[in-house]
Amino acid sequence: MSQTDDGADPRTPPVPLRPTRRRVLAAGAGAAALLGLAGQARARAADATAGPAVASEPAPGGLAPYASYWFPDSLPAGAPGPGIVWRSLLRWTPESDPDLAHNTATVPLAERFTPVPANGTARAGQARIASLVSFAPTAGNPSQGSPTADYYALTHWAYIDELVFWGGSAGEGIILAPNAPVVDAAHRNGVRVLGNVFLPPVAYGGDLRWTRDLVQRDALGRFPIAEQLVRVARTYGFDGWFVNAETDGGDSALATRMREFLRALRAAGEPHGLRITWYDAMNSTGRVGWQGALNALNQDFYEDRAGKVADTLFVDFRWTPQSLADSGALADRLGRSRHELWAAVDTESQGWNADVRWDAIVPRTGDHVVSYGFYRPEWTLGHLTDRSPGAFHHADDRFWTGESLDPARPAPERSWRAPATAVADRSTVTALPFACSFNTGHGLRWYENGRAASDTPWNHLGLQDRLPGRRWVVDTTGTRPSVTLDFAGAWRGGSSLLVSGLLTAPVAVGLHSTRLPLTRAGVVELVHATGSGPVAVEVGVATREPSAPGGPIPYTWLRTASADAGAGWRTARAGLAALAGRTAYALAVRITAPGGKPVVWRLGALAVYDGPRTRRPAPPTAATVDAAARQDGRAWLRLSWRAAAGAGGRPRHYAVHRVLPDGVRRFLGGTCGTALYLPGVPRAGRERTAVFEVRAVDELYAVSTPARAVLPWEP
């Protein structure tokens, strides 16, 4: 019989819970709910969990769309707090969902491959990573980004297998569907995204009736909430559910019903590729008793005599090295992969300063014991005083790559075992055409062709590029310059790749791991600029992989045109005919500064394609203002259009511009779907109508002709 760390028998009623340091979204009144029980420390109020609110100013008429959240069936007593809407999932239908078009993800889940690891300690085919992230509060989480760059713009998808859209509270709602930008960005990188079912502890507003609502049967013996969860995931376009039952007071009959519910949920979702992760809280007695292990008390929620119940298990924070070893051994005996067990790693409060017994999860020698699950890695933004995009990405790179900021040359380990030193990265770059403008999904401005098309800060992860997974592998025999994503200038989007510092020898910067077919008509293209002296630029194409992890990548270097200071952005191309019939396994750039001088060099875009770039994508049609509210010379509106249909396939995304009376176009936003909310659009002088243009954007960032919509201003 397993016991918890403090020696308490998990079958007996627990002592009253004291808050832990792990904050989760809580009731509108500000009480904190908690995930498990890893230690005894102070909880913080709910309004501190996700940094500043990311919503723009309230929209007249309630036009702003938000990510969806529900209770299973019955609602709390009383009335919801300001800005909160109580909804019953049992009564939800797509037809009655006013925000459906704004919350639907459209990017399909991409297939991934695993290149030879960048270092000798990262291992392919072993430990994986789940990440539980709160991007914003439960209520008021914008469906499609917002006008601020202060946002957790996660880009290190290469190391993540599963992202949980974390949140929920007794005062708002306990079932959360992820918003479309997160899903679209994750899917582009081959990462599954799960919604969250959170049944909170009684001490923080949890009510056992919500657990019973969740697992209720109808007259035919079916589980209607399970069917609704599958319906939501399929309709919104995400990949399954994280189920966390922490409301105590149940019995073995309720536990049996919960297991049957999970089986029904998995059976209904599996044909559609949906997955379930079960959190180690409720056990087979029906009580909440966190095990910190896979063991006899919680095994039936993961695998019972009839087979698989959940796809993965998130092991509570109170694990020990022995409990993880035992968990892995039990998974082996069940015929399941031990790497389907996520060992919780609490990064919410301390980030890379967290005290973690790494060898219990991902030992340096021997096979990995289990996988690991990060709880709240958005600490990389939350702990900062300077929350600018550049400061955030520097911190986030350190979290995922380590202090060296080079996964091929890990720094000596201190307390933090960076994921890049243990887990092999993955990539989805397998088909032509491919392009990257180094856009992170947020920025201080929006750039088009090197010029600012909007001066408004923004975030929208759905507009994020597939960025290099290894940041940053730099090879030089001289001084290593700074290599970073920078927001002071860009070719397109909000950011560019900046190399700055003294170049005493040629510097090669590794970019994407790829599996691209090369043809006689193939072209690799760079858009770059230098703010210093002349810089010679070459592009590297590797037609084979390193012979071993951490080995050098054998690039073939192709010369392109040099960049001169003050010449602005320029496009350089190199033909790939000499490599025709082979496969590109990796891409890189190499720059040389004559005389070993300091450089400030930007890479604004990288593209690989076949033949000429003359085709434009098919345009959208039927652009329409669906709803609008006007106040004090500004308008809040919902815009929609019909998807582009043509031989070019599905667009990468759509871009929406405002056409001013003088003909100038200003970027207002973009989305991968076919609807966009536009807040606070100002009237230009005494114009009679505001004109909006919607264009399809393809994989090479070519744009279609526009579909136009107009909004009349009131006299």
N, C-alpha and C positions, 0 to 999 in steps of 0.2 A: 504493500500500500504506500503510494507516494504521499509525501507531505510537502507543504510550502516551506519557504526559507525560514520562516519564524517558528516552524514546528507545529503550526495549527493543522488539525485534521480537516481537510477541505469538505468533508461530509457534514461537519457540524456548523451551526449558524456562525457566521463571521462576527467579529466584534465590530462596533460602529466604525465606519471608515473615516479616516482622516485624509485630507487632501494630499495629493502627491505633487511633485514638481511638474508633471506633464499636464499642461493645459489643453483642454479641448473646448470647443465652442459650447457655450452654456446658455442658460435661459436669459431672456431679455432683461431680467432684473439684475444680471451680472454674476450669479452664482456659477462656479466652475464645476463642470463634470469631469470625470477622469477616466483614463484608459488603463485599467489594471491597477496594480499596487506595487511599484518598484521600490519605494522608500517613503519615508515620512518627511514631508517638507511642505512649504507654503504654496498653495494654489493662487493663481492670479485671476483677475476678473476677465470675463469673456471679451470685453471690448479691447483687450490687449493681445488677443490671440493671433491676429492676422495683420498687425501694423495698422496704418491709417485706412479708413474706409476708402474703397476704390471706386465707389459709385460717383457719378457726376451729380450736379445739383438735381433736386427732385424735378421730375417732369410734370408740367401741367397735364391734367387728365389721366395720370397714371400710365403714360405711354411707355416708360422704360421697361424693357424686359429683363428678367432676372433668372438665374439658375433655379431649377425647380426643387422643392422639398415638400415632404408630406408626413403625416402620421399614417399608420396602417389603415385605421378605420375611424374609431372614436377620437374626438378632439378633447383637449384639456378643458377644465371648467374655467369660467370667466371669459375674459376678452384678451386677444393678443396685444402685445405692445406695439408702439409706433413702428410703422414700416414692415410689420410682420403679417403674413396671411396664413391662416390655418387651413390646411387642405387634407382631405381624405384620399389616400391612394386608391382605396376600393372604388371610389366614385370617379376616378380619373379616366378620361377617354382622350385619344388624340384629337378627335373632332371638337372637343370642348376646351382644348388647351390654347389660349390666346397667344402664347409665346412659343408655340411649337416650331415655327419656321426659324426663330432666332436661337433655339436651343438644340437644333438638330445638327450633329456632326456629319460631314459628307466624305472625309478622306478615308479610304479603305485601309485596313491594317496591312502594312507592308511586310513582306518576307525579309528576314534578316539572314546574314551569314556572319561567321566568326573568322576574322583574319588571324594570322599568326600573331600572338600577343606581342606587345611592344617591349615587354621586359621579361626577365626570367622567372619572376615570382607569380605573375598573373596566370591563371589556369583556365583553359577552355573546358566546357562541359561539366563544370562542377558548381560551385556556389553561384547563386544568382542574387538579385537585389529586388526587394519590394520597397516602395517608398510611400509613406502616408503623409500627404501634404494638405494643409489648409491654405488655399489661395486667397480666401476672403471669408468674412462672416457668413453664416448660413443664410440669413435673410439679407437681401440687398446685394447679392453677388452678381455683378453685371453679366449678362449672357454673352456679350461680344466685345469685351475689352472696355477701356475707359480712358479719359484724357489725363493720364498721369503715367510717367515712366517709373514711378515707385511701385514696382511689382516684382513678384518672384517669377522671373522669366527663366525657368528651368531650361537648360540646353544640354546637359550631360546625359542625354537619353541613351547613349551607347552602353552604359553600364546597368541600365534599369530593365527589368522584365515586366514589372507590374506596378502601376501607380494607382493608389487609392485616393479618391477625392474626399478627403477627410473633413468631418464636421458633424453637425447635428446637436440639438439640445431640446430639453423638455419644454422650453418656452417658445420654440420656433417650429421645429419639425425634426423628425428623427430618421428620415429616409431622404438621402440626397442624390440627385442625378448630376453628374459632372457637366460643366458647361462645354459648349462646342469648341472654343479655341483650344482648351486643354486636350480634348480628345483628338482634334485634327492634328495638332503638333505631335502628340504621342504616336498616333497611327503612322504619320509620315516617317517616323523613326522605328516602327515595328514594335512599339510598346503598348501593351493592353492597359486600359483604364477601367477601374471598377467604381461603381457607385457605392455609397455607404449606408448600411442599415445599423443604426446605433440605438440600442435599448439601454438608456442610461441607468446608473446606480440610483437606488431609492433616495439616498442621501442628497442627490442632486436633481431631484424632480422625477426620477423614473417611476413608472406606474406599471405594475405587472399586467394590467389589462391590455397594454399595448403589445406585450409579448403574446398574450392570448389572442389578441386581434390578428397579429402577424400569422399565427399558425392555425387560425380557424379553418374548419372544413365547411363546405356547403352541403346541401341535401344529398348530393351525389357522391359525397366523400372526397371531393376535390379541394385543393388549397387555392382559393381565389386570389390571395395576395401573391402567392408564388407566380401565378399566371400573369398578374399585373406587373410584377417586377420584370418578368421576361418581356412583356409587351413594352414597357418603358425603355428597357435597354435596346431592344430592336428598333423601336421608333426613333429614339434619340441617337442611336448609332454608337453606343459604347459596349463594353465587353463582359459585364457581369457584376457581381456584388460581393462586397466585404461585409460579413454578418458578424456583429459584435453584440452578444446578449449578456449585459452586465446588470440587469435588474434582478435582484435576489428575491427569494421567497417562493420559488417554484418547488415542484416535487418531481419524482421520477416519471409520473405520467406526463407532465409538461415537457420533460426532457425527451421522452419518447416521441411526443408530438413534434417537437422541434426537429428531431432527427428525420422524421417522416416528411416534414416540411422541406428540409434541405434536400432530401432525395427527390421530392417532387420538383423543386426549383431547378435542380441540376438536370433532371430528366427532360424538363420542358426547354431548358436553355441549351443543352449540349448540341442538339442538331443545328443550332445557329451559332455555334462557336463560343457560347457564353461560359463563364467560369465563376466558381465560388471560392472565396477564402473564408475560412472559419477562424474567429479569434478565440483563443484559449481563455474562456471565462466561465460560462455555464458548463457544468459537467453532468455526468449521467444521473446524478441524484436530483437534478433540477435546481440545485443551489449554485451560487456563484462561488467558485473556489479556484482561483488562478493556479495552474499547475507549474508553469514554467517548463513544460515538457509535453511531449506526446506520450500518454500512458493509458492505463486501463480505465481511468476515470473520464477521459475525453476522447478516447480512440473512436468511439461509435459515431462521433460527429465528423470524423475524417474518413474512416473505413470501417464498415461493419461486416457481418457475415455475408451479406448480400453483395458486397463490393464497395466501390468508391461512393462516398457521400459528398465530400468537398474535394476540390482540386488541390488546394494548398491549405496549410495551417499556420497561422501567425502565433508563435509561441510567446507567452507573456514574459515581461521583463525580469521576473524573478528566477529565470533559468540559472543553472550552475553548469560548470564544465561537465560534471557527471550526468546531469539531467539531459544535456544536449547529446552526449555520447549515447545514452540510453535511448533517447528519442530516435536518433539515426538508426540504431540497431533495430528498434521496433519497426521503423519504416521499411528496413531491409526485409524483415521477416514477413511483413504484409505484402511484399512485392511492389512496394512504392519507392520512388526515388527519395532519398533522404534530403535532396535539395529542393523538395517541395515544402520543406519546413522552413519558415522564416523566423530566425531568432531575433527578437526585438532589440534594437539599439536606440537608446534614447538620446537624441541630439537636440531636443527642443531648447534646453536651458544652457548647455555648455558647448554644443557643436563639436568641433574637433578637439576640444579639451575634455570631452566625456571620458570617464574611466570605464574602459571596455576590455574584457578578457578575450582579446582577439583570437588567441590560439584555441579557444573553445569552439569557435565558429569556423575560422579560416586560418588554420595553422600554417606557418611558413614551411614546415616540412611535413610530408604525409598528405593524404587526401583531405579535402575540406570536409568538415563534420556535417554541417547543414548550410543553408543559405542565410542571408541576413536581411532584416527589415528595418529600414530607417524610419523612426518616428519623428516627424516634423523637421526635415532637413532645411526648411525655409528659414531656419536660424541664420543661414548665411546672409540673408537680408535683414532679418529682424534684430540682430545684435548690433548692426552698424549705426554709428552716429551720422556718417556721410552715406546716405542711401541713394546716391547717384548710380546710374547704370554701370559706369566704369568701376566704381568701388564694389558694387555688388558682384560683378563678374569676376573680379580679382579674388574676392572671398570665395565665391562658388568654385572657381578653378582650384583653389587651394584645398577645399573640402574634398573634391572628387579626385584630384590628381596628386595632391601632396605639396609639401613646402617647396620642392624643386620646380613646380609648375612645368614639369617635363616627364611624361609617363615612361619615356625610354630611359630616363636617368633618375630614378627615385632618390629622394633625399634619405639620409639615415633616419630610421624610424625612431620617433619619440613615443608619445602616447597614442598618436593617431595612425591607424593603418588605412591609408587612403584606398578607396575602392579600386583605383587604377593599378595598384600594386598587388591586388589579389584576384580581381575578376576580369576576365577577358572582355574587351570591348566588342561591339557588334556594329554592323552597318547595313544600310538598305540600298546603297548606290549600285544598282545592277543593270540599269537600262539607259539607253540613249533616247532622247537628249537628257542631259543632266546639267544643272546650273545651280550656283550658290552665290548670293550677293552678301553673305555674312551678316544677314539680318537676324537678330536675336528675338524678335517679337515684341520689342519695346524700344523707345528712343525719345530723344529730346525734340526731334523734328522728323519729318518724313521727306526723303530725298527721291528725286527721279532724274535720271541722267546727270547725276552729280550736283543738282541744284535743289534747294529746299522748296518743296511743293506745299509744305505746311510747317508753321513754326510752333505748332501745338504739341506738347509732350503726349505720348500715347502708349498703350499696350494692347496687344492682340496676339496671342500665341499662335493662332491659326495662320498668321502671316510669316511665321518664323521659317527660316531656311533649314535644310539638312546641313548642319554645321560639321566641321571635322570632329571626329570622335575623340581624337588624341590631341589634347591641347596643353602645351605645344611641343612637338618633337622638333628640336633645332639641332642641326649638325653644322659645326664649324671648327676649324683648327685655330681660330682666333677668339676674340672677345665675343661672348654671347650677347646679342642685343635684346632689348625688350620686345616681346611679341604678345599682342593683346588685341581684344576686340575694343574698338574705339568709337565714340559717339559724337565726336566733334566734326566729322565729315563722313559722307557715304556716297556711293554711286546710286544705290537704290535701297529703300527701306530706312532703317535708323542707324546703321553701324557699318563699319568696315574693318578689315584686318590691318593693324598698324604695326610696322617694324621700325623701331627707332633706337638710335645709339650708335656707338663707334663700330664700324665694320673694318676690322684689321685683316679679314680674310673672307672669302665667299661664305655666305650663310644660306643653308638649305632649310626650309620650313616645311615639314610634312603637313599635308592637308587631308584629303579623304582616302579612306580605304574603299576600294571599288572592285567590281567584277564587270567591267565594261568591255563589250566587244569592239575591236578596232577594225576599221575598214579603210579602203583606199581613199574614200571620200571624207574620212574623219578629220575633224579640226578640233584643236583645243584653243580656247580664247581666254585672254585675260584683259580686264579693265583695271588700270592702275595709274597712280600718280605719285610724284615725289615733290616734297617741299624743300629738299636740300639740293645737293649737286646731282649730276647725272648718275644714273643707276643702270647697270646692265642686268637684264632679267632673262632667266631661262625657266622653262617648265619641265618638270620631271615626270616621266611615265614609267612605272615599274611593270615589266611584263612577266615577272615571276616573283614569288614571295621569298622572304628570308628563309634560310635553311633551318632556323631554330628560333624559339622565342627570344626576343631581345637582339636578334641579329640585324645587321645593316640591311636596309631595303635597296635592292639593286636598280636604281633609276637609270633610265636613258634620258639624257638632258638635251632639250631642244631649244635653240636660241630664238628669242623673240626680239622685237624692237626695244631699244633702250628708252628710258624715260628721262626727260630733262626737267630741271627745276623750273617752276612757274608755267609749265606748258599745260597744266590742268590734267584732267582725266584723258587717257588715251587708250585705245583698244589695240592689242597685239594678238596675232594669231600664229599658230604653227600647225602645219599639216602632219597627219599621222599615217600617210601612205606607206612609209618605210616600216611601219609596225603592223600593217594590215594582216589579218588572220590570227592575230594574237589577242590576248586579254590584258587589259589594264588592271593591275592589282592595287595600285596606289598612285596618288597624284601629289606633286610637291612643287614648290617654286624655289629658285636659287637666285639670290641677288648679290651683285658685286659692286662696290663703290670704288672707282679708280682712286688710287692714292690712299686707300684706307681711311676715308673720311667719315664723319658722322652722317647718318641718314635719317630721314623721316619719309618713309615709303608706305603707301597704302595700296592694298589690294581690294578693289571694290567689287569685283565679280570674277567668277571662274565658270567656264562652260565647256562641255564636250558634246559635239553633235556631228551628224553626218551631213555633208553637202551644204548648199547655200541656205541662209536664214531669211528666206523671202516670204514664207507663208505666215499669214496672220490668223489668229484663232477665230473661230466662229463667234459672232456677237450674241449677247443676251437679247431678249426681246421683251416687249410689254412691260417696261419699267413703269411703276405706278406708285403714287403716294397713297398708302392704304389708310393712314390716319394721321392727323396733325393737330397740334395746339399752338396758338400764337399768343404771345404776351410780350408787351414792352419792346416791340420791334425785333423779336426773335421767334423762331419756330422750333418745335420739337416734333419730329415726324418718324413714321415707319415707312420705309421704302422697300418694295419687293420687285422682282422681275422673274422672267422665265429663263431657265437654264439654257446656256448656249448649246446648240446641237449641230454637230458637224463632224467631218472626218478626223479632225484633230483630237478627238477624245475629250474627256472631262477637263475643264480648265483647272489650273493650279489654284486660282482664286479669282475673285472679282474686286475691282477697285472702283470706288465712288468718288467723283469730283463735283465741286460746285463751279459753275461757269458764271463769272462775274460780268456785269454789264460791259466792261471794257474788253471782254474776251479772254481774260486771264482765268486759267483753271487752277483751283485750289483743292488739294487732296483732303477728303473728309473721313475716309475710312475704307476698310476692305473686309472681306469675309470669304470663307470657302463655301458658304451656303448661298441662298437666293433671297435673303432679306437682311436689312440692316437698319438699326435704329440710329438716328442722327439727332443729338441733343443740342439745343441752344444755337441754331443756325441764325446768324444775324442778317437782318435786311441790309442790302447794299444801297445806301442812299434812298431814293424814292422809287426804286425798281418796282414794277407791278407784279412780277413773278420771279421766284427763285428757280433756277434751272439746274437740274442734276443730271449727270451722265454716269452710266454704269458700263464698264468695259470688262471683258474677260481677259485674263492674263494667263499665258501658257507657261510651260516649264522653262522656256528660255527668256521669259519676261517680255515677250512680244505681246502687244495689246490689240484688242479687236476694235472695230468701229463701235461707237457708243449707242446705247439705248437711252433715250432721254425721258425725263419726267419733269413736270413743272408743278410748283406750288404757288397759287395766287396769294398775294398779300392783301390784307384787308385795307380798304381806302383810308 
